[in-house]
């Protein structure tokens, strides 16, 4: 498949509808241009939204332990640095 698009005076290119559909690209998505020799590969990138739910929360007890560990670490650092 060959599809052309024109570069604007601002260096912008509109992804044609068929390309957006095949890449499953929507407004706000990230597009990555990866150089491969004298060609570029165009692919979708990741955003923070893609990592939602990646780290599992283990509940309030774990959050409390993490807070206590952070406070203890701050206390140790300030004691060392006076």
Secondary structure, DSSP 8 states (H G I E B T S, - for coil): ------B-TTS-B---HHHHHHHT--TT--EEEEEETTEEEEEE---GGGGTTSS----HHHHHHHHHHHHHHHHHHHHHH-
